Amino acid sequence: MAGSSIENLPEISILDDEGITLESIQNEMISDYEQRYQEITGQEIALHPADEDRIKLMVVAGMYYQLCVIMNENYKMNFLPNMYGDRLKNWAANFGFVEDGVRRATVTLRFFASKIQEFAIGIPQGTRATAGDSIFFATDEYAEILPGEEYVDVPATCTQDGKAGNEYQAGKIEILVDPVNMIRGVVNVSDSDGGHDAYTDDELRELVLNFPSTYSTAGPEEGYIQLVRQCSDRIVSVRKIEAEEAVVRMCIMCEGGKIPDEDYCEQILQRIKALKCTPDTDKVEIVAPEVIEYELDITYYISEDKKDIAESIKTGVGEAVVSFTEFTQENIGHDINPDILTAYTSAAGARRIVIHAPEYTVIRENQIAICKLVDVKYGGLEQD
């Protein structure tokens, strides 16, 4: 099921399969009426548009068609691509998937002693810190600054569900809400992450589609990819790369072209371990991809016939370039392919594009291509 997607599944419609339309129902009812009338009376009849009986049949046909549409929609909802709401959640439960997706962000807080002491300084569980807004993080456990030590690191969780607690960069959370004796300050030493709102219908469909891959205890590739993706919505690409026997090495990439650091990779690893659903014989490793930098330098031209919409084409070409660079930095192991850039800019309306850089570059399974310089030049109008 690797690479499976809801979009790859075929559309289902009884109405289309049977050729049922409002017009087909109307025509059939009129034909049946005229035929039955002749059978009963022995007289032929033709229902003209203004005929009272024809108008009545049109009204009834409309009601029948509405029922057909309702029945078709309910039938389609027996299939995953068309499910939504409570029906989708109940269907997910048939596979043992009952998560709602709601998670709270986590972070590591560092508490500093006002003065190094010869005794331990206790920090109660639930001690809160904030960045100065309405979002608070509370320590998960009781902790102590040991004698002779200046600080202690403590895991903490956002007090609010969802994504609200995400993306507080290290150093941003520095206000101690609950004063603790002999503690002079606090700061987060990791980025906050892991918060997630309730799954949207689209997210839940994809998760249910891929969930059976997690059944096996043999450690399938799809199962590990699924586990990693569930750990953080910041992860945009996951790739299982070759490693020594009994080692599962997962390469991850974060959104926005951000390379995950060692602390972030360790957080994801600990979340996977906490799930306790991986084989004991597998050693799991979470690593960042090797970055392959490239430059993008192009000149594009617009057809003389499209000069009236040249400005919108320029905007479209700019968006096409962004789409290309985002594609490379969000897909581990995907080659740098200038042909894709040509297709994007052509779709945006450019007549011709000259690509000075990049050249086609093969990207290995543990690498990711990130554009460090973009130079897009407009060459002017050209005759076809």
C-alpha positions as CSV (number, residue, x, y, z in Angstrom):
1,M,0.0,0.0,0.0
2,A,3.0,2.2,-0.3
3,G,2.2,5.6,-1.8
4,S,-1.5,4.8,-1.6
5,S,-3.8,7.8,-1.7
6,I,-7.5,8.5,-1.5
7,E,-7.2,10.4,-4.8
8,N,-6.1,7.2,-6.6
9,L,-9.4,5.4,-5.8
10,P,-12.1,5.4,-8.5
11,E,-15.3,7.5,-8.2
12,I,-18.5,5.5,-7.5
13,S,-22.0,6.6,-8.6
14,I,-25.0,4.4,-9.2
15,L,-26.6,7.3,-11.0
16,D,-23.8,7.4,-13.5
17,D,-23.5,3.6,-13.8
18,E,-27.2,3.3,-14.6
19,G,-27.6,6.4,-16.6
20,I,-30.2,7.9,-14.2
21,T,-30.9,11.6,-14.6
22,L,-33.9,13.8,-14.0
23,E,-34.6,13.8,-17.7
24,S,-34.4,10.0,-18.0
25,I,-36.9,9.6,-15.2
26,Q,-39.3,12.1,-16.7
27,N,-39.1,10.5,-20.1
28,E,-39.7,7.1,-18.7
29,M,-42.7,8.2,-16.6
30,I,-44.3,9.9,-19.6
31,S,-43.7,6.9,-21.8
32,D,-45.1,4.5,-19.2
33,Y,-48.1,6.7,-18.7
34,E,-48.9,7.0,-22.4
35,Q,-48.4,3.2,-22.9
36,R,-50.6,2.2,-19.9
37,Y,-53.3,4.7,-20.9
38,Q,-53.6,3.0,-24.3
39,E,-53.7,-0.4,-22.7
40,I,-56.6,0.5,-20.5
41,T,-58.6,2.8,-22.8
42,G,-57.6,1.5,-26.2
43,Q,-56.9,5.1,-27.2
44,E,-53.5,6.7,-28.0
45,I,-52.5,9.8,-26.0
46,A,-49.6,12.2,-26.2
47,L,-48.9,14.3,-23.1
48,H,-47.9,17.8,-24.4
49,P,-45.7,20.1,-22.2
50,A,-48.8,22.1,-20.9
51,D,-50.8,19.0,-20.3
52,E,-52.1,18.8,-16.6
53,D,-51.2,15.2,-16.3
54,R,-47.7,15.8,-17.7
55,I,-47.1,18.6,-15.2
56,K,-48.1,16.2,-12.4
57,L,-45.7,13.6,-13.7
58,M,-42.9,16.2,-13.8
59,V,-43.4,17.0,-10.2
60,V,-43.4,13.3,-9.1
61,A,-40.4,12.6,-11.3
62,G,-38.5,15.4,-9.5
63,M,-39.3,13.8,-6.2
64,Y,-38.1,10.4,-7.4
65,Y,-34.9,12.0,-8.7
66,Q,-34.3,13.6,-5.3
67,L,-34.7,10.2,-3.6
68,C,-32.3,8.7,-6.1
69,V,-29.7,11.3,-5.3
70,I,-30.1,10.8,-1.6
71,M,-29.9,7.0,-2.0
72,N,-26.8,7.4,-4.2
73,E,-25.1,9.6,-1.7
74,N,-25.8,7.2,1.1
75,Y,-24.6,4.3,-1.0
76,K,-21.3,6.2,-1.8
77,M,-20.8,6.8,1.9
78,N,-20.2,3.1,2.3
79,F,-16.9,3.7,0.6
80,L,-14.0,5.5,2.3
81,P,-13.4,8.4,-0.2
82,N,-17.0,9.7,0.4
83,M,-17.3,9.1,4.1
84,Y,-17.3,12.1,6.5
85,G,-18.3,13.0,10.0
86,D,-19.6,10.3,12.4
87,R,-20.0,7.7,9.7
88,L,-16.3,8.0,8.9
89,K,-15.3,7.8,12.6
90,N,-17.5,4.7,13.0
91,W,-15.9,3.1,9.9
92,A,-12.5,3.8,11.3
93,A,-13.4,2.0,14.5
94,N,-14.1,-1.2,12.5
95,F,-10.3,-1.3,11.9
96,G,-9.4,-0.5,15.5
97,F,-8.6,3.2,14.7
98,V,-10.3,5.3,17.4
99,E,-8.0,8.3,17.7
100,D,-9.5,11.7,17.3
101,G,-6.1,13.3,16.6
102,V,-6.3,15.8,19.5
103,R,-2.9,16.1,21.1
104,R,-1.2,18.7,23.2
105,A,2.2,20.2,22.3
106,T,5.2,19.3,24.4
107,V,8.4,21.1,25.2
108,T,11.5,20.9,27.5
109,L,11.7,23.6,30.1
110,R,14.9,24.5,31.9
111,F,14.6,25.8,35.4
112,F,17.4,27.8,36.9
113,A,18.3,28.0,40.6
114,S,18.7,31.5,42.0
115,K,21.8,30.3,43.6
116,I,23.7,27.0,43.6
117,Q,22.7,25.2,46.8
118,E,24.1,22.4,48.8
119,F,20.7,20.7,48.9
120,A,18.1,19.8,46.2
121,I,15.6,22.4,45.0
122,G,12.2,20.8,44.3
123,I,10.0,21.9,41.3
124,P,6.4,20.7,41.7
125,Q,4.7,18.8,39.0
126,G,2.3,21.1,37.1
127,T,4.6,24.2,37.4
128,R,3.6,26.5,34.6
129,A,5.5,28.7,32.2
130,T,4.4,30.9,29.3
131,A,5.7,33.2,26.5
132,G,3.6,36.0,27.8
133,D,0.4,35.1,26.0
134,S,-2.6,32.9,26.9
135,I,-0.8,29.6,26.2
136,F,0.7,27.8,29.2
137,F,3.0,24.8,29.6
138,A,3.0,22.7,32.8
139,T,5.7,20.3,33.9
140,D,4.8,16.7,33.5
141,E,6.5,15.5,36.7
142,Y,8.2,16.5,39.9
143,A,11.9,17.5,39.3
144,E,14.8,18.6,41.4
145,I,17.9,20.7,40.8
146,L,20.5,18.6,42.5
147,P,23.0,19.9,45.0
148,G,25.8,21.8,43.3
149,E,23.8,22.1,40.0
150,E,22.6,25.3,38.4
151,Y,19.5,24.0,36.5
152,V,17.4,21.0,35.6
153,D,15.5,20.2,32.4
154,V,11.9,19.1,32.8
155,P,9.4,17.8,30.1
156,A,6.2,19.9,29.9
157,T,2.9,19.8,28.1
158,C,0.7,22.6,26.9
159,T,-2.4,23.0,29.0
160,Q,-4.5,23.6,25.9
161,D,-5.4,21.0,23.3
162,G,-4.4,21.2,19.7
163,K,-1.9,23.1,17.6
164,A,-2.0,26.3,19.8
165,G,1.1,25.2,21.7
166,N,3.2,24.4,18.6
167,E,6.1,26.4,17.2
168,Y,7.4,28.2,20.2
169,Q,11.0,28.3,19.3
170,A,13.7,27.7,21.9
171,G,14.1,30.7,24.2
172,K,10.5,32.1,23.7
173,I,8.9,30.6,26.8
174,E,10.6,32.4,29.6
175,I,8.0,33.6,32.1
176,L,7.5,31.5,35.2
177,V,3.7,31.6,36.0
178,D,3.9,29.7,39.3
179,P,6.7,31.0,41.5
180,V,8.9,28.3,43.0
181,N,11.2,29.0,46.0
182,M,14.8,29.5,45.0
183,I,14.0,29.3,41.3
184,R,15.1,32.5,39.4
185,G,13.8,31.7,35.9
186,V,12.8,29.3,33.2
187,V,13.3,29.0,29.5
188,N,12.4,26.4,26.9
189,V,15.4,24.6,25.4
190,S,13.5,22.9,22.6
191,D,10.9,24.0,20.1
192,S,7.4,23.1,21.2
193,D,5.8,20.6,18.9
194,G,3.4,17.7,18.8
195,G,0.1,19.5,19.2
196,H,-2.7,18.5,16.8
197,D,-6.3,19.5,16.4
198,A,-9.0,16.9,15.7
199,Y,-8.4,15.1,12.5
200,T,-10.2,16.6,9.5
201,D,-12.2,14.3,7.3
202,D,-9.4,14.3,4.7
203,E,-6.7,13.5,7.3
204,L,-8.8,10.7,8.8
205,R,-9.6,9.1,5.4
206,E,-5.8,8.8,4.6
207,L,-5.0,7.5,8.1
208,V,-7.7,4.8,7.9
209,L,-6.6,3.9,4.4
210,N,-3.0,3.3,5.6
211,F,-3.9,2.0,9.1
212,P,-3.9,-1.7,8.2
213,S,-0.2,-1.5,7.4
214,T,0.4,-1.0,11.2
215,Y,-1.2,-4.4,12.1
216,S,1.9,-6.4,11.3
217,T,4.5,-6.9,14.1
218,A,7.2,-7.6,11.5
219,G,7.9,-3.8,11.1
220,P,6.7,-3.1,7.5
221,E,7.9,0.1,5.9
222,E,4.4,1.5,5.5
223,G,3.8,0.9,9.2
224,Y,6.8,2.8,10.3
225,I,6.0,5.7,8.0
226,Q,2.5,5.8,9.4
227,L,3.8,5.9,13.0
228,V,6.3,8.7,12.2
229,R,3.7,10.8,10.5
230,Q,1.3,10.5,13.5
231,C,4.0,11.9,15.8
232,S,4.0,15.5,14.3
233,D,2.0,17.4,11.8
234,R,5.2,19.4,11.0
235,I,6.7,16.4,9.2
236,V,6.0,16.6,5.5
237,S,8.2,13.8,4.2
238,V,9.2,10.4,5.6
239,R,11.5,7.9,3.9
240,K,12.8,4.5,5.2
241,I,16.4,4.2,4.2
242,E,18.7,1.3,4.0
243,A,20.5,0.3,7.2
244,E,22.1,-2.6,8.9
245,E,20.0,-5.7,9.8
246,A,17.4,-5.1,12.6
247,V,17.9,-1.3,12.3
248,V,15.0,0.8,11.0
249,R,16.3,4.1,9.9
250,M,13.6,6.7,9.1
251,C,14.6,9.9,7.5
252,I,12.3,12.9,8.1
253,M,11.8,16.4,6.8
254,C,9.9,19.3,8.4
255,E,7.6,21.8,6.6
256,G,9.0,25.0,5.3
257,G,12.4,23.6,4.3
258,K,13.4,23.2,7.9
259,I,15.9,20.4,8.6
260,P,15.1,18.6,11.9
261,D,17.9,18.8,14.4
262,E,19.0,16.0,16.7
263,D,16.7,17.1,19.6
264,Y,13.7,17.1,17.3
265,C,14.6,13.7,15.9
266,E,15.0,12.4,19.5
267,Q,11.6,13.7,20.4
268,I,10.0,11.9,17.5
269,L,11.8,8.7,18.5
270,Q,10.6,8.9,22.1
271,R,7.0,9.4,20.9
272,I,7.3,6.3,18.7
273,K,8.7,4.3,21.7
274,A,5.9,5.5,23.9
275,L,3.3,4.0,21.5
276,K,4.8,0.5,22.2
277,C,3.8,-0.9,18.9
278,T,7.1,-1.7,17.2
279,P,8.9,-5.0,17.2
280,D,11.3,-5.4,20.2
281,T,13.9,-6.8,17.7
282,D,13.9,-3.5,15.7
283,K,16.2,-0.7,16.6
284,V,14.5,2.5,15.4
285,E,16.5,5.5,14.4
286,I,15.2,8.9,13.3
287,V,17.5,11.0,11.3
288,A,17.6,14.2,9.2
289,P,18.3,14.0,5.5
290,E,21.6,15.2,3.9
291,V,21.0,18.5,2.3
292,I,21.8,19.0,-1.4
293,E,21.8,22.7,-2.2
294,Y,21.0,24.1,-5.6
295,E,20.4,27.4,-7.3
296,L,17.5,28.3,-9.6
297,D,18.2,30.7,-12.4
298,I,15.7,31.0,-15.3
299,T,14.6,33.5,-18.0
300,Y,11.1,33.2,-19.3
301,Y,9.2,34.7,-22.2
302,I,5.6,35.5,-22.9
303,S,3.7,35.2,-26.2
304,E,2.9,38.5,-27.9
305,D,-0.7,37.3,-28.2
306,K,-0.9,37.2,-24.4
307,K,0.4,40.7,-23.6
308,D,-3.0,41.7,-22.2
309,I,-2.6,39.2,-19.4
310,A,1.2,39.4,-19.1
311,E,1.0,40.6,-15.5
312,S,-1.1,37.6,-14.4
313,I,1.3,35.3,-16.2
314,K,4.3,36.8,-14.4
315,T,2.5,36.2,-11.1
316,G,1.7,32.6,-12.2
317,V,5.4,32.0,-13.2
318,G,6.5,33.2,-9.8
319,E,4.0,30.9,-8.1
320,A,5.2,28.0,-10.3
321,V,8.8,28.6,-9.2
322,V,7.7,28.5,-5.5
323,S,5.8,25.3,-6.2
324,F,8.9,23.7,-7.7
325,T,11.2,24.6,-4.9
326,E,8.7,23.6,-2.3
327,F,8.2,20.2,-4.0
328,T,12.0,19.5,-3.9
329,Q,12.3,20.5,-0.2
330,E,9.3,18.5,0.9
331,N,10.1,15.2,-0.8
332,I,13.1,13.2,0.5
333,G,14.9,11.4,-2.3
334,H,13.3,13.2,-5.2
335,D,15.6,14.2,-8.0
336,I,16.1,17.9,-9.1
337,N,14.3,17.7,-12.4
338,P,14.2,20.8,-14.6
339,D,11.6,19.3,-16.8
340,I,9.1,19.6,-14.0
341,L,9.9,23.3,-13.7
342,T,9.3,23.7,-17.4
343,A,5.9,22.0,-17.1
344,Y,5.0,24.3,-14.1
345,T,5.9,27.5,-15.9
346,S,4.2,26.4,-19.1
347,A,1.0,25.7,-17.2
348,A,1.3,29.2,-15.8
349,G,1.3,30.7,-19.3
350,A,5.0,31.2,-20.2
351,R,5.7,30.7,-23.9
352,R,9.3,29.7,-23.4
353,I,11.7,29.2,-20.5
354,V,15.5,29.1,-20.5
355,I,16.8,27.2,-17.5
356,H,20.4,28.3,-16.7
357,A,20.3,26.3,-13.4
358,P,19.6,23.8,-12.0
359,E,20.7,20.8,-14.1
360,Y,19.1,17.4,-13.6
361,T,20.5,16.0,-10.4
362,V,20.0,12.6,-8.9
363,I,19.1,12.7,-5.2
364,R,19.7,9.7,-3.1
365,E,17.1,8.2,-0.7
366,N,18.7,9.9,2.4
367,Q,19.1,13.3,0.7
368,I,16.8,16.3,0.1
369,A,17.2,19.1,-2.4
370,I,16.9,22.7,-1.1
371,C,17.0,25.8,-3.2
372,K,19.3,28.5,-1.7
373,L,19.1,31.1,-4.4
374,V,16.3,32.0,-6.8
375,D,16.8,34.3,-9.8
376,V,13.8,34.6,-12.1
377,K,14.2,37.0,-15.1
378,Y,11.5,38.1,-17.5
379,G,12.8,38.1,-21.0
380,G,10.0,40.0,-22.7
381,L,7.3,39.3,-25.3
382,E,7.9,36.9,-28.3
383,Q,6.1,36.3,-31.5
384,D,4.7,32.8,-31.9
